[in-house]
């Protein structure tokens, strides 16, 4: 497509802003449409969102089973993951489609309540062990690299009944669970992730109450949850590093959800920094910064807000020097989940410690989800910030995608990936960001947490009204297949 036609297209959909669709160097040089030779393409799903089989073959009740059954009104369509995509029974069919699309890796998560029904290693569910080995068998047969997430927001309800991630006992419980996973599956797994988006989960689960268990303790709960998950991650990392890395030869890291932020007001040079530190830096700084610990800006703000409310100490927990040292550097890669960007400005009425108002530029293209706008330059800026702020760590983009209600004619998703891919390539080639993989979220339409089945992120449509959960590939999957085959962007329009 010519540059003139691209410009016309951008004007028509109204997304020229902050450089979006800007005809810059990346558009003028063909090399910016070609991925590095060793760049990996993958797709992803998580256990509760797709497996179903919620109470079969020895699996115990999870925190999400309990939450969706007890409070169906908390989910937009009052749905749950009882059956979902039935990946538990249809994994072979799905992995065959993943192979046919040419994906190099498949990121999936293990179900803690399926493997260890009581939460502890003294009660192992062998049927679950066999099930995950069967998945690994299929991936091995089809030459697909397994990216295995140990914890993607679901744990046994019996542990939640003891306080969940607000209880420090979860630290050792998770470390033991991770040790079991390394011992059982480690020889077959190239890339492990300990936690998926602890920043997103902790805020929604124990801060705002939108996620299971629905605990509303904003300003305390999310901080304690993150504190415990960072400790649990560090313990698991060091177990792998000392006992399993040499003989298994894999990698282990952690994944964060990081948007990008732009100041709404031209004379504001602080709001974007606050927003970044409270969303991304909160969990990233303790691991990837040279000093470790929570970001200084965040510590100062929470301490100030705590003092203003009459408290003698900050609501943000404090790490000992020993824990700071143990957590710092405890990741082999930076796992980045990125979807969109936001505008930020000061807002004293905000109930959170940030005191910010988040909004979106009306020129940014909408998706099916109100929170997700098409802002491709945001992923480029996020990658550049990660490079400069955290000493250019190896980055695996472990989730990136968009919701589109247009069934299998998902032209919006093709446009999204095409524009975001170009920014990723530019960040790699022009800006020397060390980005090594992209993972499309998600392979199947699935249960999307508080939005249930109303948000369609899949490359494959799932008919949830059909008892067999019929799968239908979308146009975006065929487009991605061509991109992967050629390691080059394809005509998207």
C-alpha positions in Angstrom: 0.0 0.0 0.0 1.4 3.4 -0.9 2.2 6.1 1.7 -0.6 8.2 0.4 -3.2 5.5 0.8 -1.9 4.8 4.3 -2.3 8.4 5.2 -5.9 8.5 3.8 -6.7 5.3 5.8 -5.3 6.9 9.0 -7.4 10.0 8.5 -10.5 8.0 7.8 -10.3 6.0 11.0 -9.2 9.1 12.9 -6.2 7.9 14.8 -3.5 10.4 13.9 -2.2 11.4 17.3 1.1 11.2 19.1 2.7 9.7 16.0 0.1 7.0 15.3 0.2 6.1 11.6 2.9 8.7 11.3 4.9 8.3 8.1 8.3 8.2 9.6 11.5 6.2 9.1 9.8 2.9 10.0 7.3 3.4 7.1 9.9 4.4 4.6 12.4 1.6 5.0 11.4 -1.9 4.0 13.6 -3.4 6.7 11.2 -2.1 9.3 8.6 -4.6 8.1 11.0 -7.6 8.6 11.4 -9.4 11.9 14.8 -10.6 13.1 15.6 -14.1 12.0 15.4 -15.7 15.4 12.3 -13.8 16.6 9.7 -16.1 18.1 5.9 -16.0 17.5 3.5 -17.6 19.8 0.0 -17.5 21.2 -1.4 -17.9 24.7 -4.3 -19.0 27.0 -4.7 -19.6 30.7 -6.1 -22.5 32.7 -9.2 -21.1 34.3 -10.1 -19.1 31.1 -10.2 -22.1 28.8 -9.9 -25.5 30.5 -13.4 -26.0 31.9 -13.8 -29.4 33.7 -14.0 -27.4 36.9 -14.8 -30.4 39.2 -13.7 -33.5 37.3 -10.7 -35.9 37.7 -9.9 -34.7 41.2 -9.6 -31.0 40.7 -10.6 -29.0 43.7 -12.6 -25.7 43.8 -10.5 -22.7 42.8 -10.9 -19.1 44.0 -12.5 -18.3 40.6 -14.9 -21.2 40.8 -16.0 -20.0 44.2 -16.2 -16.3 43.2 -18.2 -16.9 40.0 -20.6 -19.4 41.6 -21.1 -17.3 44.8 -21.3 -13.9 43.1 -22.5 -14.4 39.5 -23.6 -10.7 39.4 -19.9 -9.7 39.5 -19.5 -11.0 36.0 -21.1 -9.0 33.2 -23.0 -11.9 31.6 -23.2 -13.9 34.9 -21.1 -16.6 33.4 -18.2 -18.8 34.7 -15.4 -21.1 33.6 -17.2 -24.4 34.4 -17.0 -25.5 30.8 -15.5 -22.5 29.0 -13.7 -23.7 25.8 -13.4 -27.2 27.2 -9.7 -27.2 26.5 -9.4 -30.0 29.0 -10.9 -32.4 26.5 -10.1 -30.6 23.2 -6.4 -29.7 23.7 -5.3 -32.0 20.9 -7.5 -30.2 18.4 -6.4 -26.8 19.5 -2.7 -27.7 19.5 -3.1 -29.0 16.0 -4.5 -25.6 14.9 -1.6 -23.8 16.7 0.8 -26.0 14.7 -1.0 -25.3 11.5 -0.7 -21.6 12.1 3.1 -22.0 12.4 3.4 -20.6 15.9 6.8 -21.3 17.5 5.6 -21.3 21.1 2.4 -21.8 23.1 2.1 -20.1 26.4 -0.3 -21.8 28.8 -0.8 -22.0 32.6 -1.0 -24.8 35.1 -4.0 -25.0 37.4 -2.8 -25.2 41.0 -6.1 -26.6 42.3 -6.0 -29.3 39.6 -2.5 -30.4 40.4 -2.6 -29.9 44.1 -6.2 -30.0 45.3 -5.4 -29.0 48.9 -2.7 -26.5 47.8 0.1 -28.6 49.1 2.5 -31.2 47.7 1.4 -34.0 50.1 -1.7 -34.4 48.0 -0.8 -34.7 44.3 -3.5 -35.3 41.7 -1.9 -37.8 39.3 -4.7 -37.3 36.7 -3.8 -33.7 36.5 -0.1 -34.5 36.2 -0.9 -36.9 33.3 -3.0 -34.2 31.7 -0.3 -31.6 31.6 2.2 -34.2 30.4 -0.2 -35.0 27.6 -0.2 -31.4 26.6 3.6 -31.3 26.6 3.6 -34.5 24.6 1.4 -32.8 21.9 3.6 -29.7 21.8 6.7 -31.9 21.5 5.2 -33.9 18.7 4.3 -30.7 16.9 7.6 -29.0 17.6 6.0 -26.2 19.6 8.0 -24.6 22.5 6.1 -24.7 25.8 6.0 -21.4 27.7 4.5 -22.5 31.1 3.0 -20.1 33.6 2.9 -21.5 37.0 0.3 -19.1 38.4 -2.2 -17.2 36.3 -4.6 -16.0 39.0 -6.2 -19.4 40.1 -5.4 -21.2 43.3 -7.2 -23.6 45.6 -10.1 -22.1 47.4 -8.9 -23.8 50.6 -5.9 -21.4 50.5 -8.1 -18.4 49.9 -10.1 -19.4 52.9 -6.9 -18.9 54.9 -6.5 -15.4 53.6 -5.1 -16.1 50.1 -2.4 -13.7 49.0 -2.9 -11.5 52.1 -1.5 -14.4 54.2 2.3 -14.8 54.3 1.8 -18.5 54.4 1.1 -18.4 50.6 4.8 -17.5 50.0 6.0 -20.9 51.1 3.0 -22.7 49.7 3.7 -21.3 46.3 7.4 -22.0 46.5 6.6 -25.7 47.3 4.1 -25.8 44.4 6.8 -24.3 42.1 9.4 -26.8 43.2 6.9 -29.6 42.5 6.3 -28.1 39.0 10.1 -27.9 38.3 10.6 -31.5 39.4 7.7 -32.9 37.4 7.7 -30.8 34.2 11.0 -28.9 34.2 12.9 -31.2 32.0 10.3 -30.6 29.2 9.9 -26.8 29.6 12.1 -24.2 28.1 10.5 -21.1 29.6 8.8 -20.8 33.0 6.8 -17.8 34.3 6.2 -17.7 38.0 3.4 -15.1 38.1 1.2 -13.5 35.4 0.6 -9.8 36.0 0.8 -9.6 39.8 0.2 -5.9 39.5 -3.1 -6.3 37.7 -4.3 -9.3 39.7 -3.4 -7.9 43.2 -5.1 -4.5 42.5 -8.3 -6.2 41.2 -8.4 -9.1 43.7 -7.6 -7.4 46.9 -7.9 -3.7 46.1 -10.9 -2.9 44.0 -12.6 -6.3 44.5 -13.3 -6.8 40.8 -11.5 -10.2 40.7 -11.7 -13.3 42.9 -11.9 -13.2 45.9 -13.6 -9.7 45.6 -11.8 -8.2 48.6 -12.1 -4.4 48.7 -9.1 -3.1 50.6 -7.8 -0.4 48.3 -4.5 1.0 49.5 -3.7 -1.9 51.6 -4.8 -5.2 50.2 -3.1 -4.8 46.8 0.2 -3.8 48.4 0.3 -6.8 50.7 -0.6 -9.1 47.8 2.2 -7.8 45.7 4.6 -8.0 48.6 3.9 -11.6 49.1 3.9 -12.5 45.4 7.3 -10.9 44.9 8.7 -12.9 47.8 7.1 -16.1 46.5 8.5 -15.4 43.0 12.0 -14.8 44.4 11.9 -18.1 46.4 10.8 -20.0 43.3 13.4 -18.3 41.1 16.3 -19.3 43.4 15.0 -22.8 43.8 15.1 -23.2 40.0 18.4 -21.3 39.7 20.2 -23.4 42.3 18.7 -26.9 41.8 17.2 -27.2 38.3 18.7 -24.7 35.9 21.9 -26.5 35.1 20.3 -29.9 34.4 17.1 -28.6 32.8 18.6 -25.7 30.8 15.5 -23.5 30.9 14.7 -19.9 31.8 12.5 -18.5 34.5 11.0 -15.1 34.8 7.9 -13.0 35.7 5.3 -11.2 33.6 3.9 -7.7 34.1 1.0 -5.9 32.6 2.3 -2.5 31.5 0.3 0.1 29.7 2.0 3.3 28.5 0.9 6.8 29.7 0.9 10.2 28.2 0.3 13.5 30.0 -3.0 15.0 29.0 -1.8 18.5 29.9 1.3 19.9 28.1 2.7 21.6 31.2 2.4 18.3 33.3 5.7 16.4 33.5 4.9 14.2 36.5 1.6 12.4 36.0 2.9 9.9 33.4 5.8 9.0 35.8 3.4 8.4 38.7 1.2 6.3 36.5 4.1 4.2 35.3 5.5 3.6 38.7 2.2 2.6 40.3 1.2 0.2 37.5 4.5 -1.2 36.1 7.4 0.0 38.3 5.6 -1.3 41.4 6.5 -4.9 40.6 9.3 -4.3 38.0 11.6 -2.0 40.0 12.3 -4.6 42.8 13.5 -7.1 40.2 14.9 -5.1 37.2 16.3 -1.9 38.7 19.9 -1.6 39.8 18.9 -0.8 43.4 15.9 -3.1 43.8 13.0 -2.3 46.2 9.8 -0.4 45.3 10.2 2.8 43.2 11.2 5.8 45.2 8.5 7.9 43.8 5.9 5.4 44.8 7.3 5.0 48.3 7.2 8.8 48.8 3.7 9.2 47.6 2.2 6.3 49.6 4.1 7.5 52.7 2.7 11.0 52.2 -0.9 9.8 51.7 -0.6 7.5 54.7 0.6 10.4 56.9 -2.2 12.6 55.6 -4.7 10.0 56.7 -3.3 10.0 60.3 -1.2 6.8 60.1 2.2 6.6 61.7 3.7 4.4 59.0 3.3 3.9 55.3 0.6 1.5 54.0 3.2 0.2 51.5 5.0 -2.7 53.1 8.8 -2.6 53.6 11.3 -5.1 52.4 14.3 -6.0 54.5 17.8 -5.6 52.9 17.9 -9.4 52.7 14.7 -9.5 50.7 15.7 -6.6 48.5 18.8 -8.5 47.6 17.0 -11.8 47.1 14.3 -10.3 44.8 16.7 -8.0 42.7 17.8 -9.7 39.5 15.4 -12.7 40.0 14.3 -13.0 36.4 15.9 -14.2 33.2 13.7 -12.0 31.0 11.2 -9.2 31.2 7.7 -10.6 30.5 5.6 -7.8 29.0 1.8 -7.9 28.6 0.9 -4.8 26.7 -2.5 -3.9 25.1 -3.0 -0.1 25.1 -2.1 3.3 26.4 -3.8 6.0 28.4 -3.8 9.8 29.0 -3.2 10.9 32.6 -3.8 14.1 34.6 -3.9 15.0 38.3 -7.2 14.3 40.1 -7.6 15.0 43.8 -10.9 13.1 43.9 -9.2 9.9 42.9 -9.5 7.4 45.8 -6.2 5.7 45.0 -2.8 6.9 46.2 -2.0 8.0 42.6 -4.5 10.8 42.6 -4.8 10.6 38.8 -7.5 10.6 36.2 -7.1 8.2 33.3 -8.7 8.9 29.9 -8.3 8.2 26.2 -7.7 10.4 23.2 -11.0 10.4 21.2 -9.0 10.0 18.1 -7.7 6.6 19.2 -9.5 3.8 17.5 -11.9 1.8 19.7 -12.0 -1.9 20.3 -14.8 -4.1 21.7 -13.5 -3.3 25.2 -14.0 0.2 26.6 -10.5 0.1 28.2 -8.6 -0.9 25.1 -7.8 1.6 22.4 -5.5 1.1 19.3 -2.4 3.0 20.2 0.5 1.3 18.4 3.1 3.9 19.2 2.5 3.1 22.9 4.1 -0.3 22.7 7.2 1.2 21.1 7.5 3.8 23.8 7.0 1.1 26.5 9.8 -0.9 25.0 12.1 2.1 24.8 11.3 3.0 28.4 12.1 -0.6 29.6 15.4 -0.4 27.7 16.5 2.8 29.2 15.0 2.4 32.7 15.9 -1.2 33.4 19.2 -1.7 31.4 17.7 -3.3 28.3 16.7 -6.7 29.6 15.6 -9.5 27.2 11.9 -8.9 26.6 9.3 -11.5 25.8 6.0 -9.9 24.8 3.9 -12.5 26.5 0.5 -11.0 25.8 -0.7 -8.6 23.1 -4.0 -8.5 21.4 -7.4 -6.8 21.0 -11.1 -7.6 21.4 -13.1 -7.5 18.3 -16.9 -8.2 18.0 -16.8 -8.9 14.3 -16.9 -12.6 14.6 -14.5 -14.2 12.1 -14.2 -11.0 10.0 -11.8 -9.5 12.4 -10.1 -6.8 10.3 -9.6 -4.6 13.4 -7.4 -7.3 14.9 -5.3 -7.6 11.7 -4.9 -3.8 11.7 -4.0 -3.8 15.4 -1.3 -6.5 15.0 0.0 -4.9 11.8 0.6 -1.5 13.4 1.9 -2.8 16.7 4.2 -5.2 14.9 5.7 -2.3 13.0 6.4 -0.5 16.2 8.0 -3.6 17.7 10.3 -4.0 14.7 11.2 -0.3 14.9 12.1 -0.6 18.6 14.3 -3.6 17.9 16.1 -2.4 14.8 16.3 1.3 15.2 16.3 1.6 19.0 18.2 -1.6 19.8 15.5 -2.9 22.3 16.2 -6.5 23.1 12.8 -7.9 22.2 12.8 -11.6 21.4 9.3 -12.9 21.1 5.6 -11.9 20.6 2.7 -13.8 22.0 -0.8 -13.2 20.6 -3.6 -13.1 23.2 -5.5 -15.2 22.9 -5.7 -18.2 20.7 -9.3 -18.9 21.6 -12.2 -16.7 22.6 -12.5 -17.5 26.3 -13.7 -16.4 29.7 -12.3 -12.9 30.1 -12.7 -12.5 33.9 -15.2 -9.8 34.9 -16.4 -9.4 31.3 -17.2 -13.1 31.0 -17.7 -14.1 27.4 -18.6 -10.6 26.1 -15.0 -9.8 25.1 -13.7 -11.7 22.1 -9.9 -11.7 22.1 -9.4 -15.0 20.2 -7.8 -15.8 16.9 -10.3 -18.6 16.8 -14.0 -18.1 17.4 -15.6 -20.5 19.9 -19.4 -21.1 19.8 -20.2 -21.2 23.5 -23.8 -22.1 22.7 -22.7 -25.3 21.1 -22.2 -28.2 23.5 -19.1 -29.3 21.5 -17.7 -25.7 21.6 -17.2 -25.5 17.8 -14.0 -23.7 16.8 -13.8 -21.4 13.7 -10.6 -19.8 12.7 -10.8 -16.0 12.1 -9.2 -14.0 9.3 -6.5 -12.8 11.6 -5.2 -16.3 12.1 -4.6 -16.7 8.4 -2.9 -13.3 8.3 -0.6 -14.2 11.2 0.2 -17.5 9.5 1.6 -15.6 6.5 3.5 -13.2 8.7 5.1 -16.1 10.6 5.9 -18.0 7.4 7.6 -14.9 5.8 8.9 -13.3 9.0 7.6 -10.1 7.5 4.5 -7.9 7.7 1.8 -8.7 5.1 -0.8 -6.5 3.4 -3.4 -6.0 6.1 -6.1 -4.3 4.1 
